């Protein structure tokens, strides 16, 4: 009997404030979509880091002929200079951070250059002597790039040291800024959702103040009186959260899996499983929003 009464009160409240209920659903939907997008973007960044950082290499370009770098003042790198560089990389301070060293000769560099730029007319003007011989160093921990760079940079025979991680970090910085933007928009929309849920519960409580007064007089408990109002907000917010999960699932499924996955298959993308992992968080946030709004409102508007 009590359950039937509570359900009838919930239905009555939702019908009386239908437009506000729809507004709560839509605002919760939009705000939690931003929250979910921010979470998926951070998951995407994590996947890219895990995959790409394992492939990061430090490239040590050795002096070619006619280089203007101070470390190349003696001309093209000599065998003695190469031996000195290799000894530095094999030192006890650096060796734990070096997984493997690949050597690329000028001839190999020229062959790779011609293969990569074979369609460019200016590529035919390049010669073997224009190329750099180099060492490509695979690190055990890409985060320890400064240790390796400090040892080889500035040594005679070394023209330049490049780390692929720096290029990746720029990309990740842009993606992190996008996450912050999505998170900021989500915070604003969540605040709007709290205010709307609070307003909806307040209107519902005011419209039924006479009934709640009678219930109080006949001895109904505070929980029994307030529960229908709390469930109204929770139901509206949960529907908004489920719509957000559905939108994210469709977006990831069609935009990322079906389109981006075919355009650039070498990138590890988020998938619908990641959306399902985020879904409980979004529903939990929606219920939390409703709970906060209810606590703020009901203690005042359900008194006699």
N, C-alpha and C positions, 0 to 999 in steps of 0.2 A: 504493500500500500504506500509506504513511504517512497519507495523507488519510483512508483507510478506518479506520485505527486511531484517529485523532483523533476522527472522527465517532462511532465506537462508544463511545469514552470519554465523549464529551459526552452521548450518549444514556443511558449507564449512570449518570453523575452526576446527570442530571436525574430519572431514575426513582428513584434511591436517596433523593434529598432532595426528593421531589415536593411535600410540604406546604410546605417552606421556599421552594421555587421559586415556588409559587403565592402565598405571602406576599410575596415580592419583587415579583412582577408586580403584585399589588394595591396595595402601598405605593407603588411607582413610578408606577402609574396615577394614584392619588389625588394624589400630590405634584406630578406634572407637569401634571395638570389644573389645579391651583392656579397653577402657573407660567404655563401657557398663558392662563388666565383673566386673570391680572395683565397679561400682555403685550397681550391683546386689549383690556382696559380702557384701557390707555395709548394704544393705537391709536385707540380710540373717542374719547378725550379730544382727541387730535390732530386727528381729523376734525371734531369739533364746533368746536374753536377755529378751524380753517382756514375753516369755513363761516360761523360766527356772528360772528367778529371782523371779517370783511369787511362785515358789516351793522351794526356798532356805530355808534351816533350819540350825540353829546353834545347834550343838550337844555338850552337856556338859556331859562328861563321868566321873562318880563318882569313887572313889577309890575302887578297889577290894582288896582281900587279897593279901599280899606279894608284893604290888607295891613298886617300888624303888623311886617314885617321892617324893620330900620333903614335898609336901602338903598331902601326904598319910603316914606320919611318924607314926601316931597313929593307923594305920591299916585300916580296911574296914570302909567306910563312916558310920557315926552314924546318928541316927534320929535327934539329935540336929544340926548336920552339914547340913543335908538336909533342916531342917526348916530355918536355917540361909541363905542358898542359895535361897530358895523360897522367903524369906523376901526381899532379895536383888533384886530379879527379880520383885517383886511387889512394889518396892520403887517408889516414884513419878518421879524420874529422869529417870527410865528405863521403867516403865509400858507403856508409850505412844508408845514405839517402839516394844512392845511384843503383837502379835496378839493372840497367843495361846501357851500353854505349854503341851507337851505330855510326860508322864512318861513311861519309859520302865524298867521293873524289870530284874533281872539277869535271871530268868526263861524264860521270853519272849525273851531276847537277845539270850539265849542258843537255844531256839526253832527256832528262825530266822537263827542262825548260822548253825544249823544242816540242815535246809531246803536249805540254799544257798550252802553249801559245802558237801552235802550228798554223792556226788560221789568221794570225796577225801578220801583216806585211813587214812590220819592223823586226819581227823575230829573226828573220833571215840575216840581219846585220850583226847579230851577236856571234861571238866566237867562244871557244873553250876557255881562252885566257880571261874572258870577262866574268867567268863564273867563280864562285867561292867554293873551296872545299870546306867541309863542315863536320861537326860532331852533333849527332842528335842523341840527347840523353833522356832516357825514360827514368822517371823518379819513382822511388818507393812511396813517397808522400809528396804530391804536387804542392802542398802548402809550404814545403820546405825549399821552395825555389830560391829565396834570397841566399841561403847557405851556399848553394852551388854557384849562383850568379856572382857572389862576392869573391869566390875563389878564382874564377876564370876571367872575370871582367878586368880590363886594364892590363892584362898580361901581354907581353910582346908576341905578336903573331895572331892575336884575337882582334878582329875588326868590330864584331858586334855580337851581343848575346840577346836572344829573343826567347820569350816564354809565352806559349800559347794560352796559358791560364789568364794572362792579362787581358787577352781578347775576350775570353769567356766571361771574365769578371765584369767587363763593360756591359755585356748583354744581360748578365744576371742583375746588374745594378739597375738597368732599365726595367726589367721585369719586377724587381723588388719595389721600385717606385710605383709601378702600376698596381702592385698589391696594396701598397699604402693608400693609393687613391681609392681603390675599390673598398678598402677597409674604412676609410673616412666617410665615403658616401653611405656605406652600410650603417655606420654609427649614427649618422643623421637620420636615416630612414628608420632605424630601430627606435630612436627617440620619438619620432612621429608615430610609430606603431604603439609605443607605450601610452602616449597621450590619447590616441584614438581609442585604445582599449579601455583606458580609464574613463573617457567620456561616455563610451557605450555602456559600461557598467553603471556609471552614475545615473544616466538617463533611465536605464532599466530599473535601478533601485528607487529613483524618485517616482516613476510611474506606478510602482507597486508598494509605495510607502504605507498605504492604508492596510494592505494585506499583511505586510511584515509586522505592522503594529499589532494587528489582531493575533498573529502567530506568537508574538512575544508575550501578549497578555494571557494566552492559554498555556504558556509554559514551554514553547518550542525553544530548543537550544540555539545558540549563536551559530554553530556549525551548520545545523539543519536549515536555518534561515539564509545563510550566506552561500551555501554550496551551489544552488542553481545559478547565482550570478557568476561565481567563479568558473563554473563549467561552461557557461555561455562564452566568456572570454577565451577559455582554453580551447573550446571547439573551433571558434573563428580563427584563432592564431594557428592551430594545428592544421586546419584546411589550407591556410596561407603557406605554411611550411611544406606541406605535401605538394602544393602547386609549384613551389620553388624547386623542390627535388625533381619533379617531373620536367620542368623547364631545363634544368641543368642536365638531366639524363638525356633529353632529346638533343640539346645543344652539343654535348660531348659525343653522342652517338652519331649524329649526322654531320656536324661541322668538323669534328676532329677525327673520329674513327674512319668515316667514309670519305671525307674530302682531304684534310691535311695528311692523313695516314697514307694516302695514295700519292700526294704531291711530294712529300718529303718523308719517305719511309724510314730513313736513317735516324730520325729523331725519336726518342722514347716519349710517347705522349701519355697523358692521363687517359683513363678509359671509364666505361660505365661502372666498373667495380669500384673505382675511386669515388664516384658519385654516391654509390650505395654506402660506402664507408663514412661519407660526410653526412648522409641523411639523418642518422640518429642525433647528431650534434645539432642540426637545424631544427628538428622536432623538439629537442630538449630546450633550445633557446626560445622557441615559440611558447612552450609551456611555462618557462621561466618568466617571459614577458607578461604572460597572462597572470601568473602568480603575483608578481610585483605590483601590477596594476590593480589587482583585486585587493591586496593588502593595504594599498594606499587609499583606496576608495571606500571599501565596504565598512570599515570600522566607524566611519562617520555617517554614511547614508543608509545604513540598515538599523540605526537606532530609532527608538520610538520618540 
